[in-house]
Amino acid sequence: MNSISLDHATYQTIPTPVSFMRRLLPSVIFYAGYISVVFRSSIMARKGRYGDRDWMASSIEILRLLEKIGLQFEIDGLENLAADDGPVIIIGNHVSTLETLILPGLVVPYKPTTFVVKQSLLEYPVFKHVMRSRNPIAVTRTNPRLDLKTVLEEGQERLSRGISIIIFPQTTRASDFNPKQFSSIGIKLAKKAGVPIIPLALMTDAWSNGTLLKDFGKIDPSKKAYFSFGASIQIQGKGTQEHQQVLDFIESRLKSW
């Protein structure tokens, strides 16, 4: 299946029986399949053959692997991705590795897309080839002034080519949402580029941070993964009101979940 936007609005996992081994060792079995996807994608990327459709397909494959170990998804607001013809900036809270892997499968069917990422991701073994092929905007996460300059300059360039941008304006991933750690960098870019924003609320703590390797934590299929895309917002004035709208949207969804 190339897309999960079944009715262009929502998606919900249809529960199916999970084998004994997948219930007993969900993380082990998932990571075996996940590593296979990453290696295949990396080989394609190194050969210059990893495009948007390939990125979308590998993202959906990872989602299916998670569903096979019993993890259920609830996704809504997909119609908001189709509401604007041009590029948008998607601004969301950052919880776990899960959303960075699943979002391409949700967004790319509607819009060419890239991420704002930490520079270190472009040096990550194997995965770096995949990430570099997506032409992301790389930031330090330690120098706010430099990061703002990078996002504004490179962000406008991507948007001018019709590429939407996904940004998580937090210093780090966190299961608890703290509005004080949520910067307005996405709002500033949207205002400068004259493009709308789409708020994104996430609850993906089913994929926890690992002890030795942060990106390889325990997968807990007893928890659902939630994604919710809000209606697009055009920036007016300084963007203070719009920034608050994003915060309110995220907080309201988290409370409902």
N, C-alpha and C positions, 0 to 999 in steps of 0.2 A: 504494500500500500504506500503510495507516494505522499499522501497527506492525511492528517487526522482531522482536518476541518470538515467533518462529515456534513454538518448543516450550516456551515459558515458562522456559527455562533458559539456552540458549546461542544465539549467532548467529555465523556465519562467512560472510564474503563468498565467493560462488561466482565464481571468476575467469572473466572473459569477455574476448574479444579487444578490444584498445584501438587505436583508429585511429592512423594515422601522426601526424597533427597533435596529438592528445592526448598521444602519447608525446614529441613534439618540444617542445611548449609546455604542459606540464601545469598550471603555475601560472597562466599567462595565461588559458587556457581555463576553468579552475575559477573564477577570480575574476570573470570575465565573468558566469557563471551565478550565482555567490554574490551579487554586487552586485544582480542582478535580484531575487533572493529577498528581500534586505534591503529594497530600495525598495518592493516590493509589500507586505511585512509592515508597513513603517513607515506606508504610506498607510492600511492597515486599522487600525493602532493609533491613528493620529491621529483616525480617525473613530469610535473606540470599538468596533471590530468585530473585535478580535484577541484571541480567547479561548484557552483551554487547547488545544483541538483544532487551532486554527490554528497555535499555537506548535509543537505536536507535528508537524504536517504539514510546516512549513517546516524543522524540524530534520531530518526524514527526507529531505526534498528535498536538503538540503545533503549528507547522508551519501551519497545516490545520485550526486550530482555528483562527490564525491570518488572513489567507486567507478568512475565512468566514465573517470577519468584513470588508473586502475590501482591506487589505494590500497585495500588490503585491511584488513578489520576482523575482530578476534576478540574476542567479548564473551561473558562467562559470569557466572553467579550471578544472572541475572534473576529466578529463582524466589524469591530472598531479598527482592525488592521486594514480592512478593505475600504473604509469610509473615505480616506484621503488618497487622491491619485498620486501625489508626490511623496517624497521621503519624509519621514518623521523621526523624532527622537523618543525612544522608549526608555522611561525612567522607572527603575524598580528597586526594591530592597533586595539585598544579597544575603542568602541564607546558606547555600551549600554549592558543591560542585554540580549538583543535579541540574539546576536551571541553565548553566552555561552549556550543557550538553543537549538539553531538550529544546531550548528556545529556537535554535535554527530550524528545527522541524515544524515549529508553529508559525514563525514569522516569514521565513524565506518563500513559502508558497504565495505570499502576498507582496513582498517587497525584497529587493536585494538588500542585504544587511551585513553589518559588521559590529564588532564590540569595541568598547574602551576596555583595555586590559592592563594588567601589571606587566612591566617590561620583562620580569622574570619568566613569564609564561612563554615568551619567545625563545627562551633558552632551555625549556623543559625537554628532557630526553624523549625522542620519538614524536611526542605531541607537538613539538615546536614546528615541525614541517606543516602540519595541518593548520595551526594557528597563523603562521606566516602567510600561508596561501590565501587567507581571508582578508589580508591587508588591514589589520586592526589598528587602532590608535593606542600606542603604548605609553603608559605613564609610570612615574616612579612610585607614587603613593607616599613619598617622603618629602617632596618639595612641592607644596601646594601652588606656589606662584608659577613654577615651571610647568606643572601639570595643567594649570588653567590655560597658559599660553599654547601648549601643545594641543589641547582639546579644541580650543577656539580656532586655531589655524588649520589643523588637519581635519577637524570636524567639518568645517565649512567646505573644504575641498571634497570630502566624501559626499556630503549632501548635495553639492553642486553637480555631482555625477549621478544623482538619483539614488544614492546608497543611504538607507536608513541606519541609525546608530542605536545600539543598546548600551545603556550606561547604568552602573550601580554606584551612586554617589556616596558610598560609605568607605570608611578607612579599611574595613575588613568584613568578612562574612560573620553573621551573627544570627542566632535563632530568635533572640529577643530584639524587637525593633526599638531603636532609640532615635527619635527625630533629631536630637541634638547632634548626632553623628552623620546626618544626612545633608550633604552640601547642596548648594544650588547650581553646581557647575553645568548640569544639563539644561537648566532654565536659561543660564547665560548664553549657552551655545544656541539654543532655540531662538532667543531674542535676536542675537547677532545675525543668524542665518535666515530668519524670517520663516521658520518652519514650525508646525505644531508639535506638541508633545503628546505622548500616550502614557498615562500612569500604569504601572504594573505592580500588582501585589502578589507576593509569593509566600508559600509555606511549604518548604521542602526539607524540613529537618529529618525526614525519613533517611536521608543520606548524611550521616554525622561526619565530623572531622576525625581523621585518623590520628593515632598517637605518634607513630613514627613518620608516616607520610600523610600529610594533611588531606590530600585528595583521595585517599583510600581508607575511608572510615567504614564503620559498620552500616549495613543497609537494614533498616527495620521495616519490613512490609506491613506491620500492623498499623503504621501511620500512613495516611493518605498524602499525596502531593497535590497542592492547590496552585493554580495559576489563574489570575484574573486581569484582563486588559480593560482599562477604562476608556471612556470616550475621549476623543482628541481635544486638546485645549490649545488655543492660540494665545500667545503671550501678549499681554497689554501692559503698558507702562514699564515699571521696573521688574515685574515678574514676581513680586512678593506674594501677591494673592494666589498666583498660579502655583507657586512652590507649596503654599499651604494646602491648596487643593490636592496636590499629589500626596502630601502627608496624610491628609484626612481620608483620602481614598484607601491608602494602604492600611491605615489603622482600622478603618471600618470593616475591611475585608478580614483582617486578622481576627478581629473580635467575633465576626460571624462564623469563622472556622473553629 
